[in-house]
Amino acid sequence: MTQLAAIRRVLVVRLSAIGDIVLTTPLLAELHRALPQARIDFCTKAPFAPLVASNPAVSSVVTPESITPGAAYDLVVDLQNNRRSRAVIRKLRAGKVTRYHKRNWKKVLLVQFKINVSDGYQSVVERYGETLAGIASKITAPCALYPAPEDHAFAAGALGSDGPVLALCFGANHFTKRYPLERFARIIELVSSATPARVLLLGGKEDEPEAAKLMAALTDAARSRVLSLAGKASLMQSAALLSRVDAVLTNDTGLMHIASAFGKRLFVIFGSSVKAFGFMPWGAEYELFETPGLACRPCSHIGRATCPKGHFRCMMEIAPERIASRIIETLNQSSP
């Protein structure tokens, strides 16, 4: 029996969050290809379990609370690599443990001193793949999600088939990752006046108040073309909705990565985020809107509650008209 053939049970650990977990799916596909004989379990927090529960590479999903103490695994792939994931692994009988190297020192240099020591762009997906050295080859698979038939039915009922749809993912966990709502409103007005597209607002429960503000900022004509399902669709219902749209305008958020799993044309807005962190959409065509050359950018590798300089130039200098013109061009080209 070869060394790889002896690997019969595998645990992949990534506890959070939405985008990070979606970005593990290319690794899952490659791991399943390299170890077809192995059972692959995935450990994550309960709210994120639906993202991988129906993945054909995954045998079962467990949480830190539900995993059986003393469970035996021939291989554990720790893609979280923090105190929480290590605590989970310590409860197990783990053979080989391989861990994702976060390279936090590079983030510190970039955020604190604006020194980028990376040799070209490397996606987090590729860095996840480094944990499989000697087990699997270079990762080339796209991100993949598998909404259930009932999720697709929900999406079909909500959207119907009446012309093109632009999904707008306007939320984000941190203020410095959010394009201002009044500018999103301006984009909606321009797109709705120049294309036949409808606009779909997506987000979580926490985004419902902002969705209401965005709707209130629109003219009656534009509002009539907007469907807000922010806070009204589950995670996998949102995935199914994104699988049916024609283009996606998005902040740096988990929904951006969900949309990439369906190969959607993405228009991505980065404020405090920068490409060097490695979290660009994987395997999907995208256009990035940002304000290059700012001495204060990036101010954080995860985002901040306020702009530390007070001017928010990273977002305020991205003209909504520039974004809208590119979306209009794309939607009009795709319309019959």
LOVEXNU-823138 format. One record per residue: x, y, z of N, C-alpha, C, O, CB in turn. Coordinates in pm, whole numbers, plus 50000, padded with zeros to 5 digits. Glycine has a CB too. Layout:
# LOVEXNU-823138
XYZXYZXYZXYZXYZ/...
This chain:
# LOVEXNU-823138
500854988150000500005000050000500895012550000501805013650081499045000050123/500615022149907501405034349902501085043050022500095040850092501145042049771/501945052950046501755061950160500425069450148499705070850247502915071950170/500095074350026498845081550008497645072450025496625076550080498805088149871/497755060149978496635050749990496315047450136495215043250168496955037949914/497305049450222497105046650365496275057650433495825055750546498445045150435/496085068850367495295079850425493825076850400493345078050287495705093750364/493135072950503491735068850490490765078950552489595079450513491545055350556/491235086850644490355096650711491075110150716492215111050763489945091950856/490405120450667490985133950659490025143750725488805142750709491265138050511/490575153150799489795164150855490365177250805491555179950821489785163651011/489505185550746489885199050706489215208650804488015207750829489455202150556/489995217850859489475227150960489555241450906490645246450877490285225851094/488415247750894488335262150868487075266950937485965264350889488335265650712/487225273851048486095276951136485255288651086484045288851109486595279851274/485865298251019485155309950969486005316350860487145311950842484855320151085/485555325950788484175330650777483715327250636484305318550573484045346250807/482655333850586482045329550461483055328850347483225318350285480915338850424/483725339950318484645340350206485795330550221486175323850125485195354150188/486355329750341487465320650366487065306150342487855298250290487975322350508/485845302650379485385288850362485125285950215485465275250167484125286250445/484515295450143484315293449999485665291249931485765283049839483585305549936/486685298349975488005296949914488705283849948489755280749891488885308449957/488135275950039488695262550065488175252249965488745241449954488345257950208/487125255449891486495245249806487385240349692487275228649655485215250549749/488265248549633489205242849535490135232549599490455222449537490025253949471/490575235149722491425225349793490665212549818491225201649803491935231249926/489395213449855488595201349879488505192849753488615180649759487195205149928/488305199549639488215192049512489525184949481489525173449438487845201449397/490635191749503491945185849473492265174749572492855164549534493045196449476/491895176449697492125166249800491315153649767491825142549782491745171649941/490095155449724489255143949687489805136749564489745124449555487815148649659/490355144449469490945138349350492185130349386492395119349335491295149149245/493015135949475494275129449511494065117549604494865108049604495205139449576/492995117949684492735107349783491315101949765490485103649855492945112749928/491025095649654489635091149629489145080949730487935079149747489525085349489/490065074149796489695063949893489375069750030488865062650117490795053749907/489655082550051489595088250186488225094350216487555099750128490675098850202/487855093450341486705100850393487215114650433488195115750507486035093350516/486565125150385486995138850415485895145650496484785147850447487295146850283/486205148950620485305156550706485755171150708486925174250687485265150650850/484805179950735485105194350738484595199850870483435197850905484475201850617/485465206850942485095212651070484975227851055485915234551015486135209051181/483795233051089483575247351082482525251151186481905242451246483135251650940/482325264051207481255268451296479905265751231479765265951109481415283551330/478905263351315477595259051266476975268451162476405263551065476665257851382/477055281851177476415290451076476975288850936476295292150838476535304751118/478205283850924478845282750794478785268650735479225266350622480285287050805/478235259250811478185245350766477475243550632477915235250553477485236850870/476395251050601475735249050472476635251350351476345246150243474545258050463/477695258950367478575261850254479285249350201479645248650084479605272150293/479475239450286480195227350245479405214550267479855203750228481505226450319/478225215650328477465203550363477095195250241477035182950251476195207350437/476845201550126476455194150006477595192549906477385188149793475295201049939/478805196149948479965194649860480265179849839480425172549937481195202149918/480365175149714480575160749691481925155649741482105143549755480455157849544/482855164549768484145160249822484095157849972484995151750029485205170549790/483035162650037482955162350183482015151250229480875150250183482475175950238/482495143050320481685132150373480725136950481479565132850485482575121150428/481215145550570480345150950674480945164050724482145166750710480165140850791/480075172150784480495184850843480315183850993479265179551041479685196950784/481335187851067481275187951212481595202051261482185210051188482245177551273/481215204951382481525217651446482505215151560482675203651603480235224751496/483145225551611484025223451728483285217151845483895210251926484635236651772/481975219551855481195214051966480765199651939480625191852034479965222651991/480565195951812480015182651783481065172151748480755160251746479055183751670/482305176451722483305166751682483595157251798483665161451914484605173751637/483755144551767483935134351871485335134951930486315133151857483665120351813/485465137452060486795137352121487475123852100486845113352116486715140552272/488725124052064489475111852041489275105851903489825095251873489095101852142/488495112551817488305107551680489665106751610490505115451625487325116651600/489845096051532491135093651467491115098651323490185095751247491485078651471/492145106151286492315110851148493755108451106494695111351180491945125951135/493915103150987495265101050934495915114250893497135115750901495225091550814/495085123750850495585136750805494625147550852493405146350835495755137150651/495175157950911494395169750949494995181750878496195184550890494375171851104/494165188950803494595200950730493975212950802492775215450792494165200450577/494805220350873494355231650954494495244450872495585250050861495165232651088/493385249050814493405261150732493055273550812493015284550757492435259650616/492795271950941492545283251031493825287251102494195299051106491445279851133/494485277451159495775279251226495735290451329496465300351319496845282151125/494875288651429494875297651543494605289651670494545277351665493825309051525/494435296351781494245289351908492995280551906492985269651963494155299352022/491935285451841490675277851838490825264851759490385254251804489555286251777/491455265751642491595253551562492575243851627492365231751621492075256951420/493605248951689494565240051757493905233051876494205221451905495785248051805/492995240151944492285233952056491405222552007491305212252074491445244352131/490785224351892489965213551834490835201451803490465190151835489235218351706/491975203851741492835192951696493445185451814493685173351807493955198251605/493695192651922494265186052040493325175552098493775166452169494605196352147/492035176652071491075166952122491065153952042490425144252082489685173052122/491765153651930491695142551837492925133651846493915137151908491515147551696/492825122151782494005113751759494425116251614494005109351522493695098351787/495265126251599495645130751465497005125051427497955125351505495685146051457/497075119751305498355115151252499165127051204499735134451285498155105051138/499215128951075499925140351019499035152751026497865152250988500365137350872/499585163851074498885176651079499665186750995500855188851018498705181851226/498995192750899499615202950816498815215750830497595215350837499715198450667/499515227250833498855239850866499115250650761500195251450702499295244651002/498095258850742498175270550655499055281150722498835284750837496755276250626/500055285950648500935296350701500375309950664500325313550546502375294650646/499955317650764499285330350740500235341650697499795351450636498545334550864/501505340350729502485350550694502065364350745502065374250672502685351050541/501685364650873501205377050933502255388050931501925399950932500765374551074/503535384250929504585394350929504525402550801504875414350801505955387950945/504105396450691503975403850566502815413850576502915424950525503755394250448/501725409750642500605418850660501015430850746500635442150718499405411550724/501795428150851502255438950938503105448950860502935461050873503045433251057/504025443750780504865452650700504035461150604504305472950584505905444650621/503015454950545502195462050446501285472250513501165483550464501365452050365/500655468550623499725477550691500455488750765500095500450754498845469850788/501475484950841502145494750926503165503250853503325515150884502805487751040/503865497350757504965504450692504795505750541505645511650473506255497350720/503685500350487503385500950343504485494750260504785499250149503165515450300/505105484150315506155476750245505575463450198505165455150279507405474450337/505535461450067505005449050010506185440249968506885443249871504065451949888/506385429450043507515420550014507075408249936507875399149915508185416350144/505805407849893505325396449816505905396949675506015407549615503785396249811/506275385349625506815384249489505675381149393505475369649355507925373249482/504945391649353503785389649268502575385349348502675382449468504085379349160/501435384849282500195381449349500095366449372500355358449283499005386349268/499715362749493499425348749525498095348149598497925354449703500565342349610/497165340649543495865339349604495945331049732496815322349746494875333049507/495035333849824494905325449943494615311049904495045301849973493795330850034/493905308949793493645295349746494965288049720495115276449758492785295649617/495905294749656497215288649629497975286349759498685276349772498045297549535/497835295349854498515293549982497875282250063498575274850132498485306550064/496555280850054495915269050113496505256350051496755246550120494375269450092/496725256749919497225245049848498595240649895498945228949882497285247949702/499365249849952500695246250002500615236150117501575229050145501445258750048/499465235450183499295225750292499225211450240499345202050318498045228950372/499035209850110498915196450051500195192049981500175182649901497755196149953/501305198550011502575194849948502865180049971502795175050083503735203450004/503185173049862503445158749870502185150249865502265137949860504195155749994/501025156749866499755149449864498995152149734498475142949671498885153349985/498945164749695498195168549576499005178549496499945184749546496805174449614/498615180049370499325189149281498775203249295497935205949382499205184449136/499245212149211498815226049213497305227149198496705220049118499515233949103/496705235949277495255237549274494845246149155495315257349138494745243649406/493955240649074493445248048958491915248248955491335255548875493975241948829/491265240449039489805239849039489215253249081489815260449160489315228649134/488035256649029487365268749074486715266749210486655255449260486305273148971/486245277549269485405276149387484095269649345483665271049230485145290049456/483465262449437482245255249402481305254849522481715251849635482565240949354/480035257849496478985256749596477825248949535477645248849413478515270849647/477045242449620476005233449573474685236049645474325228549736476435218849591/473965246649606472655249149667471715237349641471785230849537472035262249612/470845234849736469875223949724468775227749625468585239549596469275220549862/468045217749573466935220749481465945230949538465435239349464466185207849448/465675230249668464735239749726465305253949728464555263749721464355235449869/466645255149738467265268449730467125274149589466825285949571468755267649770/467345265649489467175270049351465725273549321465445282949247467665259149254/464795266049380463385269049360463025282649420462275290349361462515258149423/463575285549537463365298649600463875309649508463195319749487464075299349737/465085307849454465695318049368464885319949240464685331249196467125314249334/464435308949181463655309849058462345317249083461915325349001463375295749001/461705314449196460455321149228460645335849256459785344049221459825314649346/461765339349319462015353349354462375361749232461945373249220463125354249457/463165356049142463685363849030462875362248901462815371548821465105359949004/462265350748881461585348348755462585348648640463755345248657460475358748733/462105352748523462995352948406462825365748326462985365848204462725340848316/462515376548393462195389248328463435398048311463615407748384461135396748407/464295394448214465425402848179466625401248271466595393348366465005417048180/467705408748240468945407348315468825412448458467975420948489470065414748245/469685407148546469685410948688471105414448731472045407048704469095399548777/471235425748798472485429648863472315427549013471455433649074472865444548831/473125418949071473115417149217474015427649280475115430249230473565402749257/473555433549388474335443649460474565438749603473625437749682473605457449459/475815435649634476195431049767476835443049837478045445249828477195418549762/476015450749907476395464049955476965463950096477445474250144475205473149951/476915452550164477375452050302478825447750314479475444650214476505442650381/479315447750435480645442650471480745443650622480035451550684481815450750400/481605435850681481705435650827482265448550885481985451851000482565424050870/483055455750806483725467650860483465479750772483355478650650485235465150871/483355491350835483025503750766483955506650649483495510550542483065515250864/485255504750668486195508550563486165499350442486865501650344487585508850618/485345488850448485135480250332483805483250262483465476650164485175465650374/483055493250312481735496050258481745508650173482055519550221480715497350370/481395507150046481185518649960479945526050011478955519650046481025514449808/479985539350015478855546850073477525543950004477465542649882479135561650067/476455543050085475135539550032474635549449928474035545449828474135538550145/474885562349950474395572149853475055570449717474485574149615474625586249905/476265564949716476945562449589476405549849522476295549249400478455561249611/476065539949603475375528449545474035532749485473645528049379475165517349652/473335541749554472065546749502472275553549367471465551849276471415556449602/473335561349354473625568049228473875557749117473415559549004474845577349244/474595547149148474855536549050473545530049006473335527848887475825525949108/472675526949101471395520749068470595529848976470005525248878470595517649195/470565542849007469825552248922470365552148779469585551848683469905566448980/471665552348765472275552748632472035539748556471695539848438473775555548642/472215528448624472045515448559470585513148519470315508148410472525504148651/469665516848607468255514548577467745523548465466775520148398467425516548701/468385535048446467955544148339468575540648204468095545148100468295558348375/469635532648205470355529948081470325515348038470855511947931471785534248095/469735506648117469665492348083468295487048122467575493448198470785484348155/467935475348071466685469048115466835460948243465905453948283466165460048005/467975461848307468275453148422467465456648545467145468248571469735453748455/467145446248620466655447848757467845446648852468885441148816465545437148790/467675451748972468745451549071468275443449192467185445749245469155466049114/469095434149235468815425649350469735429449464470955428749449468975410649314/469185433449578469975436449696470115423949781469115417649817469345448049778/471355420449814471615408549896472455412250017473305421150011472305397649813/472215405250125472985407150248472355399150359471345392350339473055422150286/472945400050476472435392750592471445400950672471105412150634473575388450681/470975395150783470045402250870470605415650915469865425450927469715393750992/471905416050939472525428350986472495439350881472715451050912473955425651027/472235435650755472225445450646470835450950616470695460050534472795439250522/469795445650680468435450150650468235465150670467645471550583467455442550736/468695471050783468495485550799469165493750688468615503750642469015490150934/470345489450646471035496650539470325494850406470305504050323472495491950527/469745483150384468975480950261467785490450257467475495850151468505466250251/467115492450372465975501650377466425515850347465725523250277465295500950515/467575519850399468105533150370468415534750221468155545150161469365535950454/468985524250164469325524750022468055525949937468015533849842470125512349981/467045518249970465795519049896465175532949909464645538349812464815508449946/465235538750028464645551950052465375562849975464795573349947464665555150200/466635560549941467425570649870467155570949720467645579749650468895568249893/466375561249671466135560049528464885567649485463965569649565466005545449489/464865571849360463645577249302462625566049286462985554249289463925584049166/461365569649269460325559549253460605550549133460405538449139458955566149239/461085556549024461335548848902462425538448925462285526948883461735558148787/463505542448990464585533049016464165522549118464505510749104465835540449064/463435526949220463015517649326462135506449270462175495249320462265525049438/461365509549169460485499449110461245488349040460685477849009459535505849014/462515490749015463355480648948464225472849046465035464649005464245487348844/464055475349176464925469349277464135459449362463025462249408465555480349367/464725447749382464185437649473465175436049588466325432249566463945424049399/464725438749709465595437149825465295424149897464205422249951465445449049921/466265415149896466175402649973467225402250083467515391550138466325390549880/467795413850116468775414550225468095410450356467095416450396469385428850237/468645400350420468065395450545466885386250526466345381250624467655406750629/466475383950402465295375650375465655362350307464775354050284464315383450289/466915360450276467355348150211468445341650297469315348550351467885350950066/468385328450308469435321350381470745321850303470795326850191469015306650408/471775316650363473085316750298473045309350164473525314650064474145310450390/472475297550161472445289950036471345294649941471465292749820472255275150065/470295300749993469345307449904470015319249835469775321749716468105312249984/470845326549908471605337549847472545332249740472705338449636472395345249955/473155320749766474035314549666473235311049541473695313549430474715301949723/472055305349559471225301849444470805314249367470755314049244469995293949490/470485324849437470155337449371471325342549287471155346649173469745348049474/472515342149346473695346849273474005338049152474585342749055474895347149366/473605325449158473845316649043472995320548923473265316148811473565302149081/471945328748945471005332048838471165346248784470515349848685469595330248888/472015354448846472125368348803473115369548688473825360148655472545377448919/473145381448626474005383748510475315390548548476325388848478473275392148408/475325398148655476545404948700476375408348847475255408548900476845417848615/477495410948913477485413549058478365425649087479525426149047477965401049138/477795435349157478545446649210478705444349359477715442449430477835460349181/479935444549408480145439949545481295446949615482315450349554480395425149545/481115448949744482235452449831483085440049854482775429249804481725458349967/484155441649930484995430449969484275422850080484415426150197486415435250015/483515412650042482655405650136482505391150095482865387349984481295412450146/481955383050186481805368950157480945365950035481205356249964481235362150275/479935374150011479085372149896479845373549765479475367449664477935381849898/480905381549766481765382549648482335368849612482335365049495482905392549671/482815361549711483395348349686482315338149650482565329149570484195343649808/481125339349709480035330549670479715332549523479525322849450478785333149757/479645345049479479365347849337480445342249247480155337649137479225362849314/481695342649293482795337449211482655322549187483125317249087484145340449277/481985315549281481805301049266480895297649149480865286149104481235295149394/480165307549099479285305248984479805312448859479085313748760477865309949016/481055316948865481685323048749481045335948704481075339248586481685313448637/480465343348796479765355648759480735367048729481835367748784478815359648870/480295375948641481075388048611480965397248731479875401548768480555395148480/482115400248791482155407648916482715421648897483705423648826482975400149018/482075431248961482585444748974482865446849122481945447749203481575455648916/484145447749157484575447049296485105460649341485905466849272485665436149314/484645465149458485085477949514485935475349637485475469049733483865486849550/487155480049634488075478849748488355492749806488775501849734489405471949706/488125494149936488495506350006489805504150080490885506550025487395510750104/489705499650205490925496950282491595484050239492755481750271490605496450430/490865475450167491455462850120492425465450005492315475449935490345453050074/493375456349988494285456949874494475442949818494305432949889495655463249914/494815442349692494975429549624496055420949688495945408649689495295431749477/497095427249741498235419749795497865410349908498615401049937499285429349843/496725412449973496315403450081495935389650029495915379950105495155409450157/495635388649899495385375449840493945371149831493665359449804496105365449915/493005380449854491595376549859490785381449740489605384649754490985381649986/491405382049623490645385149504489775373249466490065361949506491595389049387/488705375649387487875364249342488725353949269489605357449190486725369149251/488445341349296489205330249237488385323949125487245319649145489555319549345/488975323449006488345316348896487175323548833486385317248763487895303348941/487045336548854485955344148794486515357148736487515362448784484845347148898/485855362148633486275374748571485815386348659484665386848701485705376048426/486715395448687486345406748772487035419548726488065419148658486685403848918/486435430748764487035443848743487125450548879486125451448950486215452548641/488305455148914488545460849047488505476049041489145482248956489895456049103/487755481949133487705496549148488325500049283487875495249387486225501949137/489345508149280490065512049401490695525749379490635531349269491145501449438/491305531049484492025543749476493505540849503493925540549618491455554349577/494285538649397495705535349418496505547649460496085559049440496295529349291/497665544949518498595555749548498365563049678499085572649707498575565349441/497385558849759497165565549887498195560849989498405548750006495735562849939/498835570150055499875566750153499305559550275500045552950347500605579250197/498005560950298497385554950418496775541250390496195535150480496315564250473/496885536450269496205524150231497215512950207498185515050135495345526350105/497005501050265495885496950350496075501450494497195501850545495715481850345/494965504750560495045508750702494825496850794495055497950915494025519650732/494385485550738494135473550817494045461750721493755463650603492835474850902/494305449750770494155438150683492765431950693492435422950616495215427650716/491945436650788490585431450798489535442450786488365439350764490405424250930/489905455050798488955465950794488825472650929489175466951032487605461050748/488305484950928488165492751051486745498151064485985498650967489165504351052/486385502151187485065507651214484935522051166483825526851141484755506951362/486055528951152486085542651101487345544551020488295536851032486005553051217/487355554950937488585558450866489545565150964489185575351022488285567850744/490735559750984491645565551083492115579551047492555587051134492845556651101/492035583250921492435596650878491255606350871491455618450864493105595850743/490035600850873488865609350872488365613650735487285619250724489135621250950/489145610950629488725615750497488095604750410487345607950318489915621550424/488375592250437487825580750365488055581850214487195578250134486325579450394/489235586850179489525589050036489545575949958489245575849839490875596150020/489895564950023489975552249951488645548649885488635542349780490405541050046/487545552649945486225550349886485685562849816485105561949707485245545849993/485875574449878485255586649826485825590849690485165598349618485435597849925/487005586349656487585590049528487285579949416487825581049306489075591549544/486425570249445485955561049341484605566349292483615565449364485835546149395/484565571749173483365578249122482295567949087482585558249016483695586749000/481075569749135480005560249100479725559948950479325549648896478725563749175/479935571148883479695571648739480635562348664480255556348563479855586048687/481875561148713482845552348647482425537648662482525529848568484265554448707/481965534148781481505520448803480265517748719480165507448653481215518048953/479325527048723478075525048650478315523448501477665515148437477125536748675/479225531148444479455530348300479955516548259479575511548153480455540948256/480785510448340481295497048309480185486548323480105477248243482485493548400/479335488148425478235478748442477245480148326476785470048271477515481148576/476915492348290475985494748180476505488548051475755482147977475755509848161/477775490548024478375484747903478255469547903477915463547801479845488847891/478535463448016478485448848026477055443648012476815434047939479085444248160/476105449848081474735445148077474105447147939473335438747892473905452248183/474435458147875473875460547743474445450947639473765447247543474125474847700/475695446947658476295437247567475655423547583475535416047486477805436147590/475235420247704474665407047731473165406347703472595395447697474925403147873/472525418047685471085418047659470805414847513471585418747426470465431747697/469715407747484469355404347346468955416747267468625415647149468225394047344/
